[in-house]
Amino acid sequence: MTQIAHTMENQHPLGRSLKTASPAGQFAPLQDEGDLPEPWFPAALALRWSVRIGVFIAMCMILLPGLWVMLNAFRTNGAILARDSLFLASSYTLDNFRNIFGLGDVTEIPVKAYFMNSVIISVTSTVIAIMIGLAGGYAFARYKFRYKKYLFVGLMLSRAVPGIALSLPVFIIWSWLGLIDTKVGTILVYVAMNVPFSVWLIDGFFRQIPRELAEAAEIDGCTRWQAFWQVEFPMAKSGIASAAIFAFLTSWNEFALASQLTRTTDTKTLPVGLMDFTSQFTINWAGMCALAVVIIIPALILTFIVQKHLIAGLTFGGVKG
């Protein structure tokens, strides 16, 4: 009877063993989620499946709009307006991409010029913002100076203001300075947007690096600059890469301020160029989707290249005791 009771105690109602005993009589540690036994309590099982269904619905809400854009970039405008089946379309075409790059029969938007404008403005503003953010973040992390706390809070508050709320004062000031419809004017705005976040992110990474490492390098004969460049910078490069990718994506995808500050083909960026596919009575959805894919691809490639540093940067310091 004792053996029968012990067997019933350790048996799942569906016949699955709840515990796995080692030969020594001790329970082996569970390695991953796949090793976890299914909870037989109805409430726990319902909670687990509710979480799974909720995650699935959230992922669908995130991915489906992007999937809609990707698929419609290869369809005609008529097929999109006719609301044909998205996944069972009769044919797909590359004409939308040929047209936006001037290789088709239809004269379309000057995407090549917009693409070059976006590359120049995004890369330049990112490089400048990271250089300033690197100097500022290192200064906040390593040095003591007057009003340090208030300067840091003020820097963060400047980033908390929505960009669209700054469009009118920026437009007026830039008009006085003659910076409207110039690449320099747009670059300066993006530098101002990205510097606070870069300083905050890089400051946190340098705080995780023990300052004794640089002091030991100086004792061994390095100058202050050599200690920074050869010891501290390599350890913080993951955080710097994270700040750079966020600054680039902010500049690459920004629309509100760029639409106020750019006017002509020489200065418009790709997000602003999307509005060229709209007119008073019609919208070229196919061309707009194709250009949206062109905007997404460089960001995906850059993210894939730096993903190792990005993941390391986002998790840096997370396991420190």
C-alpha positions as a LaTeX table, in Angstrom:
\begin{tabular}{lrrr}
\hline
Residue & $x$ (\AA) & $y$ (\AA) & $z$ (\AA) \\
\hline
Met1 & 0.00 & 0.00 & 0.00 \\
Thr2 & 2.86 & 2.37 & 0.80 \\
Gln3 & 4.37 & 1.78 & $-2.65$ \\
Ile4 & 1.01 & 2.38 & $-4.33$ \\
Ala5 & 0.49 & 5.64 & $-2.39$ \\
His6 & 3.99 & 6.84 & $-3.29$ \\
Thr7 & 3.34 & 6.05 & $-6.95$ \\
Met8 & 0.01 & 7.93 & $-6.93$ \\
Glu9 & 1.61 & 10.91 & $-5.24$ \\
Asn10 & 4.24 & 11.31 & $-7.93$ \\
Gln11 & 2.05 & 10.66 & $-10.93$ \\
His12 & 0.51 & 13.31 & $-13.16$ \\
Pro13 & $-3.22$ & 12.84 & $-13.77$ \\
Leu14 & $-2.35$ & 12.28 & $-17.42$ \\
Gly15 & 0.21 & 9.66 & $-16.48$ \\
Arg16 & 3.34 & 11.88 & $-16.57$ \\
Ser17 & 5.88 & 11.76 & $-13.78$ \\
Leu18 & 6.15 & 15.05 & $-11.89$ \\
Lys19 & 9.71 & 14.57 & $-10.68$ \\
Thr20 & 12.74 & 12.90 & $-12.18$ \\
Ala21 & 14.95 & 11.16 & $-9.69$ \\
Ser22 & 18.61 & 10.45 & $-10.26$ \\
Pro23 & 20.09 & 6.99 & $-9.49$ \\
Ala24 & 21.42 & 8.41 & $-6.22$ \\
Gly25 & 17.92 & 9.33 & $-5.17$ \\
Gln26 & 18.38 & 13.05 & $-5.74$ \\
Phe27 & 16.41 & 15.10 & $-8.16$ \\
Ala28 & 18.29 & 16.21 & $-11.29$ \\
Pro29 & 18.24 & 19.95 & $-12.06$ \\
Leu30 & 15.97 & 21.04 & $-14.90$ \\
Gln31 & 17.97 & 22.59 & $-17.76$ \\
Asp32 & 15.49 & 24.59 & $-19.80$ \\
Glu33 & 11.84 & 25.27 & $-20.36$ \\
Gly34 & 11.50 & 22.10 & $-22.41$ \\
Asp35 & 12.42 & 20.04 & $-19.34$ \\
Leu36 & 9.78 & 21.68 & $-17.19$ \\
Pro37 & 6.78 & 19.46 & $-16.51$ \\
Glu38 & 3.44 & 20.67 & $-17.73$ \\
Pro39 & 1.46 & 22.06 & $-14.80$ \\
Trp40 & $-1.56$ & 19.90 & $-14.13$ \\
Phe41 & $-3.38$ & 22.58 & $-12.15$ \\
Pro42 & $-6.07$ & 24.01 & $-14.45$ \\
Ala43 & $-5.39$ & 27.59 & $-13.33$ \\
Ala44 & $-1.63$ & 27.35 & $-13.95$ \\
Leu45 & $-2.19$ & 25.69 & $-17.33$ \\
Ala46 & $-4.71$ & 28.37 & $-18.33$ \\
Leu47 & $-2.28$ & 31.11 & $-17.26$ \\
Arg48 & 0.56 & 29.61 & $-19.30$ \\
Trp49 & $-1.56$ & 29.35 & $-22.44$ \\
Ser50 & $-2.97$ & 32.85 & $-21.88$ \\
Val51 & 0.57 & 34.22 & $-21.83$ \\
Arg52 & 1.47 & 32.32 & $-25.01$ \\
Ile53 & $-1.64$ & 33.54 & $-26.82$ \\
Gly54 & $-1.02$ & 37.10 & $-25.63$ \\
Val55 & 2.58 & 37.02 & $-26.88$ \\
Phe56 & 1.42 & 35.60 & $-30.22$ \\
Ile57 & $-1.20$ & 38.35 & $-30.65$ \\
Ala58 & 1.34 & 41.05 & $-29.71$ \\
Met59 & 3.87 & 39.70 & $-32.23$ \\
Cys60 & 1.19 & 39.62 & $-34.95$ \\
Met61 & 0.28 & 43.26 & $-34.21$ \\
Ile62 & 3.96 & 44.22 & $-34.53$ \\
Leu63 & 4.87 & 42.15 & $-37.59$ \\
Leu64 & 1.73 & 42.23 & $-39.75$ \\
Pro65 & 1.95 & 45.93 & $-40.80$ \\
Gly66 & 5.56 & 45.42 & $-41.86$ \\
Leu67 & 4.63 & 42.21 & $-43.70$ \\
Trp68 & 1.79 & 44.08 & $-45.46$ \\
Val69 & 4.24 & 46.73 & $-46.66$ \\
Met70 & 6.81 & 44.14 & $-47.80$ \\
Leu71 & 4.30 & 42.13 & $-49.86$ \\
Asn72 & 2.53 & 45.11 & $-51.40$ \\
Ala73 & 5.87 & 46.51 & $-52.56$ \\
Phe74 & 5.81 & 43.71 & $-55.16$ \\
Arg75 & 2.19 & 44.26 & $-56.30$ \\
Thr76 & 0.59 & 46.75 & $-58.63$ \\
Asn77 & $-1.36$ & 49.72 & $-57.34$ \\
Gly78 & $-4.52$ & 48.30 & $-58.93$ \\
Ala79 & $-4.16$ & 45.01 & $-57.07$ \\
Ile80 & $-3.71$ & 46.86 & $-53.80$ \\
Leu81 & $-6.78$ & 49.06 & $-54.35$ \\
Ala82 & $-8.82$ & 46.03 & $-55.47$ \\
Arg83 & $-7.97$ & 44.37 & $-52.14$ \\
Asp84 & $-6.94$ & 41.09 & $-53.74$ \\
Ser85 & $-5.66$ & 38.39 & $-51.48$ \\
Leu86 & $-2.37$ & 39.53 & $-49.99$ \\
Phe87 & $-0.78$ & 36.08 & $-49.69$ \\
Leu88 & $-2.40$ & 34.49 & $-52.79$ \\
Ala89 & $-1.78$ & 37.24 & $-55.33$ \\
Ser90 & $-1.79$ & 36.10 & $-58.96$ \\
Ser91 & 1.55 & 37.77 & $-59.67$ \\
Tyr92 & 4.25 & 39.86 & $-58.13$ \\
Thr93 & 6.36 & 42.43 & $-59.94$ \\
Leu94 & 9.58 & 44.42 & $-59.54$ \\
Asp95 & 8.22 & 47.35 & $-61.55$ \\
Asn96 & 7.68 & 49.44 & $-58.43$ \\
Phe97 & 11.39 & 49.30 & $-57.62$ \\
Arg98 & 12.37 & 49.96 & $-61.25$ \\
Asn99 & 10.12 & 52.99 & $-61.35$ \\
Ile100 & 11.30 & 54.62 & $-58.14$ \\
Phe101 & 14.91 & 54.27 & $-59.29$ \\
Gly102 & 14.14 & 55.66 & $-62.76$ \\
Leu103 & 14.65 & 52.34 & $-64.60$ \\
Gly104 & 11.04 & 51.83 & $-65.64$ \\
Asp105 & 8.74 & 53.49 & $-68.13$ \\
Val106 & 7.14 & 55.75 & $-65.56$ \\
Thr107 & 8.88 & 58.88 & $-64.30$ \\
Glu108 & 8.82 & 58.66 & $-60.57$ \\
Ile109 & 10.20 & 60.34 & $-57.49$ \\
Pro110 & 13.98 & 61.15 & $-57.38$ \\
Val111 & 14.69 & 58.40 & $-54.89$ \\
Lys112 & 18.43 & 58.29 & $-55.65$ \\
Ala113 & 18.82 & 61.91 & $-54.54$ \\
Tyr114 & 16.69 & 61.33 & $-51.43$ \\
Phe115 & 18.71 & 58.22 & $-50.59$ \\
Met116 & 22.02 & 60.08 & $-50.80$ \\
Asn117 & 20.61 & 62.93 & $-48.71$ \\
Ser118 & 19.53 & 60.46 & $-46.02$ \\
Val119 & 22.92 & 58.73 & $-46.01$ \\
Ile120 & 24.87 & 62.00 & $-45.76$ \\
Ile121 & 22.64 & 63.53 & $-43.09$ \\
Ser122 & 22.29 & 60.35 & $-40.98$ \\
Val123 & 25.95 & 59.30 & $-41.06$ \\
Thr124 & 27.30 & 62.81 & $-40.46$ \\
Ser125 & 24.92 & 63.58 & $-37.62$ \\
Thr126 & 25.62 & 60.17 & $-36.02$ \\
Val127 & 29.40 & 60.61 & $-36.15$ \\
Ile128 & 29.24 & 64.11 & $-34.65$ \\
Ala129 & 26.72 & 63.09 & $-31.98$ \\
Ile130 & 28.80 & 60.05 & $-30.95$ \\
Met131 & 32.01 & 62.10 & $-30.72$ \\
Ile132 & 30.29 & 64.68 & $-28.51$ \\
Gly133 & 28.45 & 61.99 & $-26.57$ \\
Leu134 & 31.68 & 60.05 & $-26.02$ \\
Ala135 & 33.45 & 63.10 & $-24.61$ \\
Gly136 & 30.43 & 64.13 & $-22.53$ \\
Gly137 & 29.66 & 60.64 & $-21.25$ \\
Tyr138 & 33.27 & 60.06 & $-20.25$ \\
Ala139 & 33.43 & 63.43 & $-18.46$ \\
Phe140 & 30.23 & 62.72 & $-16.51$ \\
Ala141 & 31.46 & 59.23 & $-15.57$ \\
Arg142 & 35.04 & 60.04 & $-14.60$ \\
Tyr143 & 35.31 & 63.67 & $-13.46$ \\
Lys144 & 33.79 & 65.84 & $-10.75$ \\
Phe145 & 32.84 & 69.40 & $-11.57$ \\
Arg146 & 30.40 & 72.01 & $-10.34$ \\
Tyr147 & 26.71 & 71.62 & $-11.14$ \\
Lys148 & 27.39 & 68.19 & $-12.61$ \\
Lys149 & 24.07 & 66.72 & $-11.46$ \\
Tyr150 & 22.04 & 69.70 & $-12.69$ \\
Leu151 & 23.79 & 69.70 & $-16.07$ \\
Phe152 & 23.02 & 66.01 & $-16.51$ \\
Val153 & 19.36 & 66.45 & $-15.59$ \\
Gly154 & 19.08 & 69.46 & $-17.92$ \\
Leu155 & 20.59 & 67.41 & $-20.72$ \\
Met156 & 18.04 & 64.67 & $-20.21$ \\
Leu157 & 15.14 & 67.13 & $-19.99$ \\
Ser158 & 16.10 & 68.55 & $-23.39$ \\
Arg159 & 15.65 & 65.05 & $-24.84$ \\
Ala160 & 12.30 & 64.58 & $-23.12$ \\
Val161 & 10.66 & 67.33 & $-25.21$ \\
Pro162 & 8.90 & 65.88 & $-28.31$ \\
Gly163 & 10.59 & 66.82 & $-31.54$ \\
Ile164 & 7.39 & 68.11 & $-33.15$ \\
Ala165 & 6.99 & 70.60 & $-30.27$ \\
Leu166 & 10.35 & 72.11 & $-31.23$ \\
Ser167 & 9.57 & 72.41 & $-34.93$ \\
Leu168 & 8.22 & 75.99 & $-34.78$ \\
Pro169 & 11.05 & 77.57 & $-32.71$ \\
Val170 & 13.64 & 75.63 & $-34.69$ \\
Phe171 & 12.05 & 76.79 & $-37.94$ \\
Ile172 & 12.10 & 80.46 & $-36.84$ \\
Ile173 & 15.71 & 80.35 & $-35.58$ \\
Trp174 & 16.90 & 78.47 & $-38.66$ \\
Ser175 & 15.16 & 81.05 & $-40.87$ \\
Trp176 & 17.14 & 83.82 & $-39.16$ \\
Leu177 & 20.37 & 81.88 & $-39.66$ \\
Gly178 & 19.60 & 80.92 & $-43.26$ \\
Leu179 & 19.72 & 77.18 & $-42.51$ \\
Ile180 & 16.30 & 76.26 & $-43.91$ \\
Asp181 & 16.53 & 73.75 & $-46.78$ \\
Thr182 & 20.18 & 72.96 & $-46.12$ \\
Lys183 & 21.84 & 69.70 & $-45.11$ \\
Val184 & 23.81 & 71.53 & $-42.41$ \\
Gly185 & 20.62 & 72.75 & $-40.75$ \\
Thr186 & 19.12 & 69.25 & $-40.66$ \\
Ile187 & 22.38 & 67.72 & $-39.40$ \\
Leu188 & 22.57 & 70.23 & $-36.54$ \\
Val189 & 19.03 & 69.40 & $-35.46$ \\
Tyr190 & 19.73 & 65.66 & $-35.45$ \\
Val191 & 22.99 & 66.17 & $-33.53$ \\
Ala192 & 21.07 & 68.11 & $-30.88$ \\
Met193 & 18.50 & 65.29 & $-30.70$ \\
Asn194 & 21.04 & 62.48 & $-30.38$ \\
Val195 & 23.66 & 63.99 & $-28.06$ \\
Pro196 & 21.63 & 63.73 & $-24.80$ \\
Phe197 & 20.78 & 60.07 & $-25.35$ \\
Ser198 & 24.36 & 59.26 & $-26.39$ \\
Val199 & 25.78 & 60.99 & $-23.30$ \\
Trp200 & 23.36 & 59.13 & $-21.03$ \\
Leu201 & 24.08 & 55.73 & $-22.60$ \\
Ile202 & 27.87 & 56.10 & $-22.82$ \\
Asp203 & 28.07 & 57.53 & $-19.29$ \\
Gly204 & 26.44 & 54.37 & $-17.96$ \\
Phe205 & 28.92 & 52.13 & $-19.75$ \\
Phe206 & 32.00 & 53.97 & $-18.52$ \\
Arg207 & 30.63 & 53.81 & $-14.96$ \\
Gln208 & 30.67 & 50.00 & $-15.25$ \\
Ile209 & 34.40 & 49.98 & $-16.07$ \\
Pro210 & 36.63 & 50.14 & $-12.95$ \\
Arg211 & 38.71 & 53.30 & $-13.01$ \\
Glu212 & 41.55 & 51.32 & $-11.40$ \\
Leu213 & 42.30 & 49.78 & $-14.81$ \\
Ala214 & 43.20 & 53.16 & $-16.30$ \\
Glu215 & 45.15 & 54.10 & $-13.18$ \\
Ala216 & 47.17 & 50.86 & $-13.45$ \\
Ala217 & 47.92 & 51.64 & $-17.10$ \\
Glu218 & 49.16 & 55.11 & $-16.13$ \\
Ile219 & 51.38 & 53.59 & $-13.44$ \\
Asp220 & 52.85 & 51.32 & $-16.14$ \\
Gly221 & 53.85 & 54.37 & $-18.19$ \\
Cys222 & 50.80 & 55.20 & $-20.34$ \\
Thr223 & 49.65 & 58.76 & $-20.74$ \\
Arg224 & 46.07 & 59.68 & $-19.83$ \\
Trp225 & 45.04 & 59.53 & $-23.48$ \\
Gln226 & 46.77 & 56.13 & $-24.00$ \\
Ala227 & 45.05 & 54.73 & $-20.91$ \\
Phe228 & 41.71 & 55.85 & $-22.30$ \\
Trp229 & 42.28 & 54.70 & $-25.89$ \\
Gln230 & 44.01 & 51.38 & $-25.17$ \\
Val231 & 42.22 & 50.27 & $-21.98$ \\
Glu232 & 38.87 & 51.97 & $-21.43$ \\
Phe233 & 37.67 & 52.54 & $-24.99$ \\
Pro234 & 37.90 & 48.86 & $-26.08$ \\
Met235 & 35.88 & 47.83 & $-23.02$ \\
Ala236 & 33.18 & 50.42 & $-23.76$ \\
Lys237 & 32.97 & 49.92 & $-27.53$ \\
Ser238 & 29.81 & 47.79 & $-27.22$ \\
Gly239 & 28.03 & 50.66 & $-25.49$ \\
Ile240 & 29.35 & 53.15 & $-28.03$ \\
Ala241 & 28.12 & 50.91 & $-30.86$ \\
Ser242 & 24.69 & 50.75 & $-29.21$ \\
Ala243 & 24.54 & 54.53 & $-28.95$ \\
Ala244 & 25.65 & 54.86 & $-32.58$ \\
Ile245 & 23.00 & 52.50 & $-33.96$ \\
Phe246 & 20.24 & 54.25 & $-31.99$ \\
Ala247 & 21.45 & 57.67 & $-33.17$ \\
Phe248 & 21.61 & 56.49 & $-36.78$ \\
Leu249 & 18.12 & 54.97 & $-36.70$ \\
Thr250 & 16.71 & 58.14 & $-35.11$ \\
Ser251 & 18.18 & 60.28 & $-37.89$ \\
Trp252 & 17.35 & 57.79 & $-40.65$ \\
Asn253 & 13.66 & 57.47 & $-39.76$ \\
Glu254 & 12.88 & 60.98 & $-38.47$ \\
Phe255 & 10.08 & 62.71 & $-40.38$ \\
Ala256 & 8.46 & 65.55 & $-38.41$ \\
Leu257 & 11.41 & 67.97 & $-38.26$ \\
Ala258 & 12.78 & 67.00 & $-41.68$ \\
Ser259 & 9.44 & 67.79 & $-43.31$ \\
Gln260 & 9.62 & 71.31 & $-41.83$ \\
Leu261 & 13.27 & 72.02 & $-42.65$ \\
Thr262 & 13.68 & 70.53 & $-46.13$ \\
Arg263 & 12.07 & 71.72 & $-49.34$ \\
Thr264 & 13.94 & 70.64 & $-52.45$ \\
Thr265 & 15.43 & 67.50 & $-53.98$ \\
Asp266 & 18.89 & 68.49 & $-52.71$ \\
Thr267 & 17.84 & 68.25 & $-49.06$ \\
Lys268 & 14.79 & 65.98 & $-48.72$ \\
Thr269 & 15.34 & 62.68 & $-46.91$ \\
Leu270 & 13.67 & 59.35 & $-47.68$ \\
Pro271 & 10.87 & 59.60 & $-45.05$ \\
Val272 & 9.93 & 63.03 & $-46.42$ \\
Gly273 & 10.11 & 61.62 & $-49.95$ \\
Leu274 & 7.30 & 59.21 & $-49.06$ \\
Met275 & 4.88 & 62.14 & $-49.17$ \\
Asp276 & 5.74 & 62.69 & $-52.84$ \\
Phe277 & 3.67 & 59.61 & $-53.66$ \\
Thr278 & 0.52 & 61.37 & $-52.48$ \\
Ser279 & $-1.48$ & 63.89 & $-54.49$ \\
Gln280 & $-4.76$ & 65.68 & $-54.00$ \\
Phe281 & $-6.94$ & 62.79 & $-55.12$ \\
Thr282 & $-4.75$ & 59.68 & $-55.35$ \\
Ile283 & $-2.05$ & 57.82 & $-53.47$ \\
Asn284 & 0.50 & 55.59 & $-55.15$ \\
Trp285 & 0.45 & 52.85 & $-52.53$ \\
Ala286 & 2.68 & 50.51 & $-54.52$ \\
Gly287 & 5.43 & 53.11 & $-54.95$ \\
Met288 & 5.12 & 54.15 & $-51.31$ \\
Cys289 & 5.51 & 50.53 & $-50.14$ \\
Ala290 & 8.53 & 50.02 & $-52.42$ \\
Leu291 & 10.22 & 53.13 & $-51.02$ \\
Ala292 & 9.39 & 51.99 & $-47.48$ \\
Val293 & 11.25 & 48.73 & $-48.20$ \\
Val294 & 14.21 & 50.76 & $-49.50$ \\
Ile295 & 14.18 & 52.70 & $-46.22$ \\
Ile296 & 14.03 & 49.53 & $-44.11$ \\
Ile297 & 16.83 & 47.56 & $-45.82$ \\
Pro298 & 19.86 & 49.75 & $-44.83$ \\
Ala299 & 18.66 & 49.88 & $-41.22$ \\
Leu300 & 18.30 & 46.08 & $-41.17$ \\
Ile301 & 21.76 & 45.57 & $-42.69$ \\
Leu302 & 23.39 & 47.94 & $-40.21$ \\
Thr303 & 21.59 & 46.32 & $-37.28$ \\
Phe304 & 22.67 & 42.86 & $-38.48$ \\
Ile305 & 26.31 & 43.96 & $-38.78$ \\
Val306 & 26.51 & 45.44 & $-35.29$ \\
Gln307 & 24.09 & 43.05 & $-33.59$ \\
Lys308 & 26.89 & 41.37 & $-31.61$ \\
His309 & 28.00 & 44.68 & $-30.14$ \\
Leu310 & 24.39 & 45.82 & $-29.77$ \\
Ile311 & 23.38 & 42.79 & $-27.69$ \\
Ala312 & 26.59 & 42.98 & $-25.65$ \\
Gly313 & 26.00 & 46.69 & $-25.07$ \\
Leu314 & 22.40 & 46.30 & $-23.99$ \\
Thr315 & 23.27 & 43.51 & $-21.55$ \\
Phe316 & 26.53 & 45.03 & $-20.29$ \\
Gly317 & 26.53 & 45.19 & $-16.51$ \\
Gly318 & 23.37 & 43.16 & $-16.21$ \\
Val319 & 25.14 & 40.27 & $-14.44$ \\
Lys320 & 27.31 & 42.30 & $-12.10$ \\
Gly321 & 26.69 & 41.64 & $-8.44$ \\
\hline
\end{tabular}
